[in-house]
């Protein structure tokens, strides 16, 4: 079997897996009730809540990156807005490319633009994922 066939099989398997997971996620949702609820929702407060969530989430993630990057040697410190731009670029690449490629984009760009050591940036990402995992664990523990 050549590479093209393997990639096609992997792609079909991937889409089948996604479809199965989506089905598992929505199979018990009352879609008519959901549609009715959404039709009755007031758009302005919902939009404001989404906007506040995006802003608060972005600020929290960028501040966390600033704190984690602070001890690393660098040619030029990355500003809040540099890190926010890289965060959104990372989100975009992770949505467009496989295997969370946006994480690699942040490492490459911070190394290239600001002179941070690549090994330190990878360590920061590992620390960030550990923090996210612990936070999620705490949330699950309090919700249960």
N, CA, C and O atoms as CSV, one atom per row, in Angstrom:
chain,resi,resn,atom,element,x,y,z
A,1,UNK,N,N,0.858,-1.171,0.000
A,1,UNK,CA,C,0.000,0.000,0.000
A,1,UNK,C,C,0.904,1.235,0.000
A,1,UNK,O,O,1.816,1.350,0.819
A,2,UNK,N,N,0.638,2.154,-0.929
A,2,UNK,CA,C,1.500,3.331,-1.001
A,2,UNK,C,C,1.015,4.446,-0.069
A,2,UNK,O,O,-0.023,4.335,0.584
A,3,UNK,N,N,1.794,5.508,-0.033
A,3,UNK,CA,C,1.510,6.616,0.882
A,3,UNK,C,C,0.169,7.289,0.621
A,3,UNK,O,O,-0.520,7.683,1.562
A,4,UNK,N,N,-0.204,7.424,-0.642
A,4,UNK,CA,C,-1.465,8.090,-0.985
A,4,UNK,C,C,-2.643,7.308,-0.416
A,4,UNK,O,O,-3.562,7.892,0.159
A,5,UNK,N,N,-2.616,5.993,-0.574
A,5,UNK,CA,C,-3.697,5.164,-0.035
A,5,UNK,C,C,-3.740,5.224,1.490
A,5,UNK,O,O,-4.817,5.284,2.084
A,6,UNK,N,N,-2.589,5.207,2.109
A,6,UNK,CA,C,-2.549,5.299,3.577
A,6,UNK,C,C,-3.144,6.618,4.058
A,6,UNK,O,O,-3.907,6.651,5.023
A,7,UNK,N,N,-2.788,7.700,3.380
A,7,UNK,CA,C,-3.329,9.006,3.775
A,7,UNK,C,C,-4.835,9.058,3.586
A,7,UNK,O,O,-5.552,9.615,4.417
A,8,UNK,N,N,-5.314,8.479,2.496
A,8,UNK,CA,C,-6.767,8.462,2.260
A,8,UNK,C,C,-7.482,7.649,3.331
A,8,UNK,O,O,-8.514,8.065,3.858
A,9,UNK,N,N,-6.927,6.500,3.642
A,9,UNK,CA,C,-7.529,5.659,4.684
A,9,UNK,C,C,-7.507,6.388,6.027
A,9,UNK,O,O,-8.491,6.367,6.767
A,10,UNK,N,N,-6.388,7.027,6.336
A,10,UNK,CA,C,-6.292,7.777,7.595
A,10,UNK,C,C,-7.298,8.919,7.618
A,10,UNK,O,O,-7.916,9.182,8.650
A,11,UNK,N,N,-7.465,9.596,6.490
A,11,UNK,CA,C,-8.419,10.704,6.422
A,11,UNK,C,C,-9.849,10.201,6.605
A,11,UNK,O,O,-10.626,10.792,7.356
A,12,UNK,N,N,-10.195,9.116,5.923
A,12,UNK,CA,C,-11.541,8.546,6.066
A,12,UNK,C,C,-11.761,8.083,7.502
A,12,UNK,O,O,-12.819,8.328,8.082
A,13,UNK,N,N,-10.769,7.419,8.070
A,13,UNK,CA,C,-10.881,6.975,9.458
A,13,UNK,C,C,-11.045,8.170,10.394
A,13,UNK,O,O,-11.862,8.133,11.314
A,14,UNK,N,N,-10.275,9.223,10.162
A,14,UNK,CA,C,-10.376,10.431,10.982
A,14,UNK,C,C,-11.756,11.054,10.917
A,14,UNK,O,O,-12.325,11.419,11.946
A,15,UNK,N,N,-12.302,11.178,9.707
A,15,UNK,CA,C,-13.647,11.757,9.559
A,15,UNK,C,C,-14.706,10.858,10.187
A,15,UNK,O,O,-15.665,11.347,10.786
A,16,UNK,N,N,-14.534,9.546,10.049
A,16,UNK,CA,C,-15.486,8.620,10.679
A,16,UNK,C,C,-15.420,8.745,12.198
A,16,UNK,O,O,-16.450,8.717,12.871
A,17,UNK,N,N,-14.225,8.880,12.728
A,17,UNK,CA,C,-14.060,9.056,14.168
A,17,UNK,C,C,-14.718,10.352,14.635
A,17,UNK,O,O,-15.421,10.365,15.646
A,18,UNK,N,N,-14.491,11.435,13.904
A,18,UNK,CA,C,-15.117,12.720,14.253
A,18,UNK,C,C,-16.633,12.605,14.195
A,18,UNK,O,O,-17.330,13.068,15.098
A,19,UNK,N,N,-17.143,11.991,13.135
A,19,UNK,CA,C,-18.596,11.838,13.006
A,19,UNK,C,C,-19.156,11.020,14.161
A,19,UNK,O,O,-20.205,11.355,14.713
A,20,UNK,N,N,-18.462,9.953,14.526
A,20,UNK,CA,C,-18.916,9.136,15.651
A,20,UNK,C,C,-18.905,9.899,16.961
A,20,UNK,O,O,-19.834,9.773,17.759
A,21,UNK,N,N,-17.873,10.684,17.190
A,21,UNK,CA,C,-17.798,11.468,18.424
A,21,UNK,C,C,-18.858,12.564,18.459
A,21,UNK,O,O,-19.441,12.834,19.509
A,22,UNK,N,N,-19.106,13.193,17.319
A,22,UNK,CA,C,-20.174,14.204,17.258
A,22,UNK,C,C,-21.512,13.544,17.547
A,22,UNK,O,O,-22.323,14.083,18.299
A,23,UNK,N,N,-21.747,12.383,16.954
A,23,UNK,CA,C,-23.005,11.671,17.209
A,23,UNK,C,C,-23.147,11.351,18.690
A,23,UNK,O,O,-24.219,11.541,19.266
A,24,UNK,N,N,-22.065,10.860,19.318
A,24,UNK,CA,C,-22.124,10.565,20.753
A,24,UNK,C,C,-22.423,11.814,21.574
A,24,UNK,O,O,-23.127,11.751,22.582
A,25,UNK,N,N,-21.888,12.940,21.137
A,25,UNK,CA,C,-22.079,14.179,21.887
A,25,UNK,C,C,-23.493,14.726,21.763
A,25,UNK,O,O,-24.007,15.321,22.710
A,26,UNK,N,N,-24.134,14.535,20.610
A,26,UNK,CA,C,-25.438,15.173,20.392
A,26,UNK,C,C,-26.614,14.202,20.398
A,26,UNK,O,O,-27.757,14.634,20.255
A,27,UNK,N,N,-26.374,12.938,20.555
A,27,UNK,CA,C,-27.460,11.961,20.410
A,27,UNK,C,C,-28.561,12.131,21.444
A,27,UNK,O,O,-29.709,11.789,21.162
A,28,UNK,N,N,-28.262,12.635,22.608
A,28,UNK,CA,C,-29.284,12.784,23.651
A,28,UNK,C,C,-29.762,14.221,23.809
A,28,UNK,O,O,-30.513,14.533,24.733
A,29,UNK,N,N,-29.334,15.078,22.926
A,29,UNK,CA,C,-29.767,16.476,22.989
A,29,UNK,C,C,-31.100,16.607,22.271
A,29,UNK,O,O,-31.276,16.105,21.160
A,30,UNK,N,N,-32.026,17.281,22.913
A,30,UNK,CA,C,-33.319,17.584,22.297
A,30,UNK,C,C,-33.101,18.758,21.349
A,30,UNK,O,O,-33.149,19.916,21.764
A,31,UNK,N,N,-32.859,18.450,20.063
A,31,UNK,CA,C,-32.524,19.488,19.098
A,31,UNK,C,C,-33.669,20.469,18.880
A,31,UNK,O,O,-33.428,21.659,18.678
A,32,UNK,N,N,-34.910,19.991,18.917
A,32,UNK,CA,C,-36.056,20.898,18.773
A,32,UNK,C,C,-36.122,21.851,19.963
A,32,UNK,O,O,-36.378,23.043,19.796
A,33,UNK,N,N,-35.891,21.325,21.155
A,33,UNK,CA,C,-35.875,22.173,22.348
A,33,UNK,C,C,-34.728,23.170,22.317
A,33,UNK,O,O,-34.889,24.322,22.720
A,34,UNK,N,N,-33.572,22.729,21.840
A,34,UNK,CA,C,-32.427,23.620,21.715
A,34,UNK,C,C,-32.728,24.743,20.737
A,34,UNK,O,O,-32.445,25.908,21.017
A,35,UNK,N,N,-33.305,24.394,19.581
A,35,UNK,CA,C,-33.652,25.410,18.585
A,35,UNK,C,C,-34.663,26.394,19.151
A,35,UNK,O,O,-34.547,27.600,18.930
A,36,UNK,N,N,-35.645,25.894,19.873
A,36,UNK,CA,C,-36.652,26.763,20.483
A,36,UNK,C,C,-36.018,27.711,21.498
A,36,UNK,O,O,-36.345,28.897,21.540
A,37,UNK,N,N,-35.122,27.187,22.303
A,37,UNK,CA,C,-34.438,28.016,23.299
A,37,UNK,C,C,-33.596,29.091,22.628
A,37,UNK,O,O,-33.601,30.245,23.054
A,38,UNK,N,N,-32.875,28.714,21.582
A,38,UNK,CA,C,-32.042,29.689,20.880
A,38,UNK,C,C,-32.881,30.757,20.189
A,38,UNK,O,O,-32.487,31.922,20.144
A,39,UNK,N,N,-34.038,30.367,19.649
A,39,UNK,CA,C,-34.920,31.360,19.019
A,39,UNK,C,C,-35.442,32.351,20.050
A,39,UNK,O,O,-35.654,33.521,19.733
A,40,UNK,N,N,-35.648,31.895,21.274
A,40,UNK,CA,C,-36.168,32.772,22.317
A,40,UNK,C,C,-35.096,33.566,23.045
A,40,UNK,O,O,-35.413,34.416,23.877
A,41,UNK,N,N,-33.833,33.303,22.742
A,41,UNK,CA,C,-32.742,33.989,23.442
A,41,UNK,C,C,-32.607,35.427,22.962
A,41,UNK,O,O,-32.824,35.735,21.790
A,42,UNK,N,N,-32.246,36.292,23.894
A,42,UNK,CA,C,-31.957,37.678,23.524
A,42,UNK,C,C,-30.507,37.721,23.047
A,42,UNK,O,O,-29.599,37.277,23.750
A,43,UNK,N,N,-30.304,38.252,21.864
A,43,UNK,CA,C,-28.998,38.204,21.215
A,43,UNK,C,C,-27.983,39.120,21.905
A,43,UNK,O,O,-26.825,38.734,22.069
A,44,UNK,N,N,-28.390,40.309,22.306
A,44,UNK,CA,C,-27.437,41.275,22.870
A,44,UNK,C,C,-26.742,40.744,24.128
A,44,UNK,O,O,-25.513,40.789,24.187
A,45,UNK,N,N,-27.467,40.243,25.139
A,45,UNK,CA,C,-26.756,39.720,26.316
A,45,UNK,C,C,-25.885,38.504,25.991
A,45,UNK,O,O,-24.815,38.325,26.572
A,46,UNK,N,N,-26.351,37.674,25.061
A,46,UNK,CA,C,-25.569,36.508,24.666
A,46,UNK,C,C,-24.270,36.948,23.990
A,46,UNK,O,O,-23.199,36.422,24.293
A,47,UNK,N,N,-24.370,37.908,23.080
A,47,UNK,CA,C,-23.181,38.420,22.396
A,47,UNK,C,C,-22.223,39.078,23.387
A,47,UNK,O,O,-21.008,38.913,23.280
A,48,UNK,N,N,-22.766,39.821,24.349
A,48,UNK,CA,C,-21.931,40.456,25.365
A,48,UNK,C,C,-21.210,39.405,26.211
A,48,UNK,O,O,-20.031,39.560,26.528
A,49,UNK,N,N,-21.915,38.344,26.573
A,49,UNK,CA,C,-21.300,37.271,27.363
A,49,UNK,C,C,-20.176,36.594,26.580
A,49,UNK,O,O,-19.116,36.307,27.135
A,50,UNK,N,N,-20.404,36.343,25.301
A,50,UNK,CA,C,-19.371,35.724,24.462
A,50,UNK,C,C,-18.163,36.650,24.360
A,50,UNK,O,O,-17.023,36.202,24.487
A,51,UNK,N,N,-18.409,37.938,24.132
A,51,UNK,CA,C,-17.325,38.909,24.025
A,51,UNK,C,C,-16.519,38.978,25.322
A,51,UNK,O,O,-15.289,38.969,25.292
A,52,UNK,N,N,-17.207,39.047,26.450
A,52,UNK,CA,C,-16.518,39.088,27.751
A,52,UNK,C,C,-15.693,37.826,27.968
A,52,UNK,O,O,-14.575,37.896,28.479
A,53,UNK,N,N,-16.232,36.684,27.586
A,53,UNK,CA,C,-15.506,35.425,27.737
A,53,UNK,C,C,-14.242,35.423,26.878
A,53,UNK,O,O,-13.176,35.021,27.344
A,54,UNK,N,N,-14.358,35.869,25.631
A,54,UNK,CA,C,-13.197,35.888,24.741
A,54,UNK,C,C,-12.132,36.829,25.291
A,54,UNK,O,O,-10.949,36.487,25.311
A,55,UNK,N,N,-12.546,38.010,25.737
A,55,UNK,CA,C,-11.580,38.978,26.264
A,55,UNK,C,C,-10.919,38.442,27.535
A,55,UNK,O,O,-9.694,38.466,27.654
A,56,UNK,N,N,-11.716,37.963,28.473
A,56,UNK,CA,C,-11.161,37.469,29.739
A,56,UNK,C,C,-10.245,36.268,29.510
A,56,UNK,O,O,-9.180,36.173,30.119
A,57,UNK,N,N,-10.655,35.359,28.642
A,57,UNK,CA,C,-9.852,34.178,28.348
A,57,UNK,C,C,-8.529,34.578,27.697
A,57,UNK,O,O,-7.475,34.049,28.048
A,58,UNK,N,N,-8.587,35.508,26.754
A,58,UNK,CA,C,-7.372,35.957,26.076
A,58,UNK,C,C,-6.424,36.629,27.057
A,58,UNK,O,O,-5.229,36.333,27.074
A,59,UNK,N,N,-6.954,37.536,27.874
A,59,UNK,CA,C,-6.111,38.231,28.852
A,59,UNK,C,C,-5.470,37.223,29.809
A,59,UNK,O,O,-4.277,37.320,30.098
A,60,UNK,N,N,-6.243,36.265,30.298
A,60,UNK,CA,C,-5.705,35.277,31.240
A,60,UNK,C,C,-4.603,34.439,30.594
A,60,UNK,O,O,-3.567,34.199,31.213
A,61,UNK,N,N,-4.816,33.999,29.371
A,61,UNK,CA,C,-3.806,33.165,28.703
A,61,UNK,C,C,-2.534,33.952,28.398
A,61,UNK,O,O,-1.424,33.448,28.568
A,62,UNK,N,N,-2.712,35.193,27.947
A,62,UNK,CA,C,-1.535,36.009,27.630
A,62,UNK,C,C,-0.761,36.340,28.903
A,62,UNK,O,O,0.468,36.277,28.909
A,63,UNK,N,N,-1.453,36.686,29.968
A,63,UNK,CA,C,-0.774,36.976,31.244
A,63,UNK,C,C,-0.038,35.734,31.759
A,63,UNK,O,O,1.059,35.838,32.307
A,64,UNK,N,N,-0.644,34.571,31.579
A,64,UNK,CA,C,0.026,33.335,31.992
A,64,UNK,C,C,1.306,33.143,31.178
A,64,UNK,O,O,2.346,32.778,31.728
A,65,UNK,N,N,1.229,33.388,29.869
A,65,UNK,CA,C,2.423,33.256,29.036
A,65,UNK,C,C,3.486,34.270,29.443
A,65,UNK,O,O,4.673,33.946,29.480
A,66,UNK,N,N,3.065,35.494,29.748
A,66,UNK,CA,C,4.037,36.498,30.200
A,66,UNK,C,C,4.762,36.012,31.451
A,66,UNK,O,O,5.985,36.124,31.546
A,67,UNK,N,N,4.020,35.478,32.399
A,67,UNK,CA,C,4.623,34.995,33.647
A,67,UNK,C,C,5.557,33.815,33.392
A,67,UNK,O,O,6.628,33.732,33.993
A,68,UNK,N,N,5.164,32.915,32.517
A,68,UNK,CA,C,5.998,31.744,32.236
A,68,UNK,C,C,7.237,32.103,31.414
A,68,UNK,O,O,8.275,31.453,31.540
A,69,UNK,N,N,7.130,33.137,30.570
A,69,UNK,CA,C,8.259,33.541,29.733
A,69,UNK,C,C,9.267,34.413,30.477
A,69,UNK,O,O,10.432,34.487,30.086
A,70,UNK,N,N,8.825,35.072,31.544
A,70,UNK,CA,C,9.669,36.047,32.247
A,70,UNK,C,C,11.065,35.520,32.591
A,70,UNK,O,O,12.036,36.244,32.373
A,71,UNK,N,N,11.219,34.301,33.115
A,71,UNK,CA,C,12.575,33.857,33.489
A,71,UNK,C,C,13.462,33.452,32.308
A,71,UNK,O,O,14.664,33.255,32.486
A,72,UNK,N,N,12.894,33.325,31.115
A,72,UNK,CA,C,13.693,32.871,29.971
A,72,UNK,C,C,14.557,34.004,29.428
A,72,UNK,O,O,14.121,35.154,29.387
A,73,UNK,N,N,15.789,33.682,29.008
A,73,UNK,CA,C,16.599,34.707,28.337
A,73,UNK,C,C,15.974,35.036,26.980
A,73,UNK,O,O,15.370,34.177,26.338
A,74,UNK,N,N,16.126,36.282,26.559
A,74,UNK,CA,C,15.534,36.696,25.291
A,74,UNK,C,C,16.247,37.937,24.782
A,74,UNK,O,O,16.841,38.687,25.556
A,75,UNK,N,N,16.182,38.150,23.462
A,75,UNK,CA,C,16.773,39.340,22.866
A,75,UNK,C,C,15.878,40.548,23.108
A,75,UNK,O,O,16.361,41.641,23.402
A,76,UNK,N,N,14.585,40.345,22.985
A,76,UNK,CA,C,13.612,41.421,23.187
A,76,UNK,C,C,12.359,40.807,23.798
A,76,UNK,O,O,11.834,39.816,23.291
A,77,UNK,N,N,11.884,41.401,24.891
A,77,UNK,CA,C,10.705,40.871,25.567
A,77,UNK,C,C,9.481,41.012,24.668
A,77,UNK,O,O,9.290,42.042,24.022
A,78,UNK,N,N,8.663,39.975,24.633
A,78,UNK,CA,C,7.418,40.011,23.859
A,78,UNK,C,C,6.382,40.820,24.632
A,78,UNK,O,O,6.201,40.626,25.834
A,79,UNK,N,N,5.706,41.726,23.936
A,79,UNK,CA,C,4.680,42.547,24.580
A,79,UNK,C,C,3.381,41.758,24.717
A,79,UNK,O,O,3.218,40.687,24.133
A,80,UNK,N,N,2.476,42.308,25.494
A,80,UNK,CA,C,1.152,41.700,25.656
A,80,UNK,C,C,0.501,41.481,24.292
A,80,UNK,O,O,-0.047,40.412,24.023
A,81,UNK,N,N,0.565,42.504,23.431
A,81,UNK,CA,C,-0.096,42.406,22.127
A,81,UNK,C,C,0.615,41.434,21.192
A,81,UNK,O,O,-0.033,40.775,20.379
A,82,UNK,N,N,1.946,41.336,21.297
A,82,UNK,CA,C,2.670,40.311,20.527
A,82,UNK,C,C,2.171,38.920,20.903
A,82,UNK,O,O,1.892,38.086,20.042
A,83,UNK,N,N,2.065,38.692,22.211
A,83,UNK,CA,C,1.620,37.378,22.686
A,83,UNK,C,C,0.165,37.117,22.318
A,83,UNK,O,O,-0.193,35.986,21.989
A,84,UNK,N,N,-0.680,38.144,22.369
A,84,UNK,CA,C,-2.088,37.969,21.977
A,84,UNK,C,C,-2.185,37.623,20.494
A,84,UNK,O,O,-2.944,36.734,20.110
A,85,UNK,N,N,-1.415,38.326,19.661
A,85,UNK,CA,C,-1.426,38.014,18.222
A,85,UNK,C,C,-0.974,36.580,17.971
A,85,UNK,O,O,-1.566,35.865,17.163
A,86,UNK,N,N,0.083,36.167,18.673
A,86,UNK,CA,C,0.568,34.797,18.500
A,86,UNK,C,C,-0.424,33.773,19.031
A,86,UNK,O,O,-0.532,32.675,18.487
A,87,UNK,N,N,-1.145,34.122,20.085
A,87,UNK,CA,C,-2.179,33.225,20.609
A,87,UNK,C,C,-3.253,32.989,19.549
A,87,UNK,O,O,-3.635,31.848,19.288
A,88,UNK,N,N,-3.743,34.083,18.935
A,88,UNK,CA,C,-4.776,33.943,17.911
A,88,UNK,C,C,-4.239,33.268,16.650
A,88,UNK,O,O,-4.953,32.495,16.011
A,89,UNK,N,N,-2.989,33.554,16.289
A,89,UNK,CA,C,-2.384,32.862,15.146
A,89,UNK,C,C,-2.275,31.370,15.443
A,89,UNK,O,O,-2.525,30.537,14.572
A,90,UNK,N,N,-1.905,31.040,16.669
A,90,UNK,CA,C,-1.829,29.635,17.067
A,90,UNK,C,C,-3.176,28.947,16.987
A,90,UNK,O,O,-3.273,27.809,16.528
A,91,UNK,N,N,-4.240,29.651,17.442
A,91,UNK,CA,C,-5.591,29.094,17.325
A,91,UNK,C,C,-5.927,28.821,15.862
A,91,UNK,O,O,-6.458,27.763,15.524
A,92,UNK,N,N,-5.613,29.788,14.997
A,92,UNK,CA,C,-5.934,29.635,13.574
A,92,UNK,C,C,-5.201,28.433,12.980
A,92,UNK,O,O,-5.805,27.610,12.293
A,93,UNK,N,N,-3.907,28.338,13.244
A,93,UNK,CA,C,-3.141,27.218,12.698
A,93,UNK,C,C,-3.606,25.886,13.272
A,93,UNK,O,O,-3.643,24.885,12.557
A,94,UNK,N,N,-3.958,25.862,14.539
A,94,UNK,CA,C,-4.442,24.611,15.139
A,94,UNK,C,C,-5.763,24.172,14.529
A,94,UNK,O,O,-6.048,22.976,14.456
A,95,UNK,N,N,-6.577,25.137,14.088
A,95,UNK,CA,C,-7.842,24.793,13.443
A,95,UNK,C,C,-7.656,24.368,11.996
A,95,UNK,O,O,-8.460,23.598,11.470
A,96,UNK,N,N,-6.614,24.856,11.349
A,96,UNK,CA,C,-6.408,24.563,9.936
A,96,UNK,C,C,-5.500,23.367,9.690
A,96,UNK,O,O,-5.637,22.681,8.676
A,97,UNK,N,N,-4.589,23.116,10.594
A,97,UNK,CA,C,-3.599,22.063,10.396
A,97,UNK,C,C,-3.750,20.984,11.464
A,97,UNK,O,O,-4.306,21.237,12.532
A,98,UNK,N,N,-3.259,19.793,11.179
A,98,UNK,CA,C,-3.393,18.702,12.161
A,98,UNK,C,C,-2.421,18.850,13.326
A,98,UNK,O,O,-1.468,19.628,13.277
A,99,UNK,N,N,-2.690,18.091,14.358
A,99,UNK,CA,C,-1.782,17.904,15.496
A,99,UNK,C,C,-1.454,19.198,16.232
A,99,UNK,O,O,-0.320,19.396,16.668
A,100,UNK,N,N,-2.432,20.066,16.369
A,100,UNK,CA,C,-2.249,21.311,17.133
A,100,UNK,C,C,-0.999,22.059,16.692
A,100,UNK,O,O,-0.165,22.439,17.513
A,101,UNK,N,N,-0.881,22.262,15.394
A,101,UNK,CA,C,0.291,22.922,14.826
A,101,UNK,C,C,0.454,24.351,15.325
A,101,UNK,O,O,1.550,24.906,15.257
A,102,UNK,N,N,-0.610,24.949,15.821
A,102,UNK,CA,C,-0.522,26.309,16.342
A,102,UNK,C,C,0.430,26.429,17.515
A,102,UNK,O,O,1.027,27.484,17.730
A,103,UNK,N,N,0.574,25.352,18.276
A,103,UNK,CA,C,1.523,25.367,19.392
A,103,UNK,C,C,2.942,25.542,18.857
A,103,UNK,O,O,3.741,26.281,19.432
A,104,UNK,N,N,3.247,24.867,17.767
A,104,UNK,CA,C,4.572,24.994,17.157
A,104,UNK,C,C,4.773,26.386,16.572
A,104,UNK,O,O,5.881,26.921,16.609
A,105,UNK,N,N,3.711,26.974,16.034
A,105,UNK,CA,C,3.806,28.323,15.467
A,105,UNK,C,C,4.238,29.315,16.541
A,105,UNK,O,O,5.090,30.168,16.290
A,106,UNK,N,N,3.660,29.212,17.730
A,106,UNK,CA,C,4.043,30.131,18.807
A,106,UNK,C,C,5.520,29.975,19.165
A,106,UNK,O,O,6.221,30.967,19.364
A,107,UNK,N,N,5.988,28.737,19.246
A,107,UNK,CA,C,7.396,28.499,19.572
A,107,UNK,C,C,8.297,29.090,18.494
A,107,UNK,O,O,9.235,29.826,18.800
A,108,UNK,N,N,8.015,28.771,17.244
A,108,UNK,CA,C,8.861,29.227,16.138
A,108,UNK,C,C,8.878,30.751,16.067
A,108,UNK,O,O,9.941,31.355,15.923
A,109,UNK,N,N,7.712,31.368,16.167
A,109,UNK,CA,C,7.648,32.824,16.021
A,109,UNK,C,C,8.269,33.565,17.204
A,109,UNK,O,O,8.944,34.574,16.997
A,110,UNK,N,N,8.067,33.103,18.417
A,110,UNK,CA,C,8.712,33.763,19.559
A,110,UNK,C,C,10.229,33.587,19.510
A,110,UNK,O,O,10.978,34.485,19.894
A,111,UNK,N,N,10.667,32.440,19.042
A,111,UNK,CA,C,12.108,32.219,18.885
A,111,UNK,C,C,12.661,33.140,17.795
A,111,UNK,O,O,13.690,33.789,17.983
A,112,UNK,N,N,11.977,33.187,16.672
A,112,UNK,CA,C,12.449,33.973,15.531
A,112,UNK,C,C,12.360,35.478,15.790
A,112,UNK,O,O,13.306,36.212,15.505
A,113,UNK,N,N,11.240,35.936,16.323
A,113,UNK,CA,C,11.013,37.378,16.471
A,113,UNK,C,C,11.654,37.977,17.715
A,113,UNK,O,O,12.119,39.116,17.677
A,114,UNK,N,N,11.687,37.238,18.807
A,114,UNK,CA,C,12.121,37.822,20.081
A,114,UNK,C,C,13.353,37.158,20.682
A,114,UNK,O,O,13.864,37.614,21.705
A,115,UNK,N,N,13.835,36.087,20.058
A,115,UNK,CA,C,15.078,35.477,20.508
A,115,UNK,C,C,14.978,34.586,21.730
A,115,UNK,O,O,15.990,34.307,22.373
A,116,UNK,N,N,13.782,34.137,22.061
A,116,UNK,CA,C,13.648,33.190,23.171
A,116,UNK,C,C,14.225,31.848,22.734
A,116,UNK,O,O,14.108,31.488,21.562
A,117,UNK,N,N,14.843,31.098,23.643
A,117,UNK,CA,C,15.363,29.774,23.265
A,117,UNK,C,C,14.209,28.801,22.998
A,117,UNK,O,O,13.250,28.731,23.767
A,118,UNK,N,N,14.318,28.063,21.909
A,118,UNK,CA,C,13.242,27.137,21.528
A,118,UNK,C,C,12.989,26.100,22.618
A,118,UNK,O,O,11.839,25.755,22.885
A,119,UNK,N,N,14.050,25.601,23.247
A,119,UNK,CA,C,13.858,24.591,24.297
A,119,UNK,C,C,13.091,25.175,25.479
A,119,UNK,O,O,12.256,24.492,26.073
A,120,UNK,N,N,13.366,26.420,25.823
A,120,UNK,CA,C,12.632,27.080,26.901
A,120,UNK,C,C,11.177,27.289,26.544
A,120,UNK,O,O,10.298,27.155,27.396
A,121,UNK,N,N,10.915,27.618,25.279
A,121,UNK,CA,C,9.533,27.819,24.833
A,121,UNK,C,C,8.746,26.509,24.869
A,121,UNK,O,O,7.569,26.495,25.229
A,122,UNK,N,N,9.397,25.420,24.497
A,122,UNK,CA,C,8.733,24.114,24.579
A,122,UNK,C,C,8.437,23.780,26.040
A,122,UNK,O,O,7.368,23.257,26.356
A,123,UNK,N,N,9.382,24.080,26.927
A,123,UNK,CA,C,9.154,23.843,28.359
A,123,UNK,C,C,7.994,24.690,28.877
A,123,UNK,O,O,7.205,24.230,29.702
A,124,UNK,N,N,7.891,25.924,28.392
A,124,UNK,CA,C,6.773,26.798,28.783
A,124,UNK,C,C,5.455,26.194,28.318
A,124,UNK,O,O,4.468,26.216,29.054
A,125,UNK,N,N,5.432,25.656,27.101
A,125,UNK,CA,C,4.195,25.044,26.612
A,125,UNK,C,C,3.824,23.811,27.425
A,125,UNK,O,O,2.645,23.578,27.693
A,126,UNK,N,N,4.804,23.032,27.815
A,126,UNK,CA,C,4.521,21.863,28.656
A,126,UNK,C,C,3.968,22.319,30.001
A,126,UNK,O,O,3.012,21.739,30.516
A,127,UNK,N,N,4.573,23.357,30.565
A,127,UNK,CA,C,4.069,23.897,31.836
A,127,UNK,C,C,2.647,24.427,31.666
A,127,UNK,O,O,1.800,24.231,32.537
A,128,UNK,N,N,2.386,25.098,30.546
A,128,UNK,CA,C,1.044,25.624,30.286
A,128,UNK,C,C,0.023,24.489,30.215
A,128,UNK,O,O,-1.066,24.600,30.779
A,129,UNK,N,N,0.362,23.420,29.537
A,129,UNK,CA,C,-0.562,22.284,29.435
A,129,UNK,C,C,-0.773,21.626,30.798
A,129,UNK,O,O,-1.874,21.168,31.102
A,130,UNK,N,N,0.272,21.579,31.615
A,130,UNK,CA,C,0.125,21.026,32.965
A,130,UNK,C,C,-0.814,21.897,33.795
A,130,UNK,O,O,-1.654,21.381,34.532
A,131,UNK,N,N,-0.672,23.217,33.675
A,131,UNK,CA,C,-1.559,24.140,34.393
A,131,UNK,C,C,-2.996,23.960,33.925
A,131,UNK,O,O,-3.916,23.920,34.741
A,132,UNK,N,N,-3.191,23.852,32.609
A,132,UNK,CA,C,-4.543,23.656,32.075
A,132,UNK,C,C,-5.139,22.340,32.569
A,132,UNK,O,O,-6.318,22.283,32.917
A,133,UNK,N,N,-4.330,21.289,32.601
A,133,UNK,CA,C,-4.811,19.986,33.065
A,133,UNK,C,C,-5.203,20.043,34.538
A,133,UNK,O,O,-6.250,19.526,34.927
A,134,UNK,N,N,-4.362,20.670,35.352
A,134,UNK,CA,C,-4.684,20.806,36.776
A,134,UNK,C,C,-5.943,21.645,36.979
A,134,UNK,O,O,-6.783,21.317,37.817
A,135,UNK,N,N,-6.070,22.720,36.216
A,135,UNK,CA,C,-7.257,23.573,36.327
A,135,UNK,C,C,-8.516,22.803,35.959
A,135,UNK,O,O,-9.537,22.904,36.639
A,136,UNK,N,N,-8.437,22.037,34.885
A,136,UNK,CA,C,-9.586,21.239,34.471
A,136,UNK,C,C,-9.917,20.188,35.523
A,136,UNK,O,O,-11.087,19.937,35.811
A,137,UNK,N,N,-8.891,19.581,36.093
A,137,UNK,CA,C,-9.114,18.604,37.158
A,137,UNK,C,C,-9.794,19.226,38.360
A,137,UNK,O,O,-10.689,18.621,38.951
A,138,UNK,N,N,-9.378,20.429,38.728
A,138,UNK,CA,C,-10.021,21.127,39.844
A,138,UNK,C,C,-11.475,21.451,39.529
A,138,UNK,O,O,-12.354,21.296,40.377
A,139,UNK,N,N,-11.720,21.903,38.302
A,139,UNK,CA,C,-13.101,22.202,37.910
A,139,UNK,C,C,-13.965,20.951,37.929
A,139,UNK,O,O,-15.103,20.985,38.397
A,140,UNK,N,N,-13.427,19.850,37.421
A,140,UNK,CA,C,-14.193,18.596,37.432
A,140,UNK,C,C,-14.437,18.125,38.858
A,140,UNK,O,O,-15.499,17.580,39.159
A,141,UNK,N,N,-13.476,18.328,39.724
A,141,UNK,CA,C,-13.628,17.927,41.121
A,141,UNK,C,C,-14.681,18.733,41.849
A,141,UNK,O,O,-15.391,18.201,42.702
A,142,UNK,N,N,-14.791,20.013,41.522
A,142,UNK,CA,C,-15.796,20.846,42.187
A,142,UNK,C,C,-17.174,20.668,41.572
A,142,UNK,O,O,-18.186,20.914,42.228
A,143,UNK,N,N,-17.217,20.242,40.313
A,143,UNK,CA,C,-18.513,20.070,39.651
A,143,UNK,C,C,-19.179,18.763,40.065
A,143,UNK,O,O,-20.405,18.658,40.030
A,144,UNK,N,N,-18.397,17.778,40.451
A,144,UNK,CA,C,-18.941,16.458,40.749
A,144,UNK,C,C,-19.368,16.370,42.137
A,144,UNK,O,O,-19.854,15.325,42.568
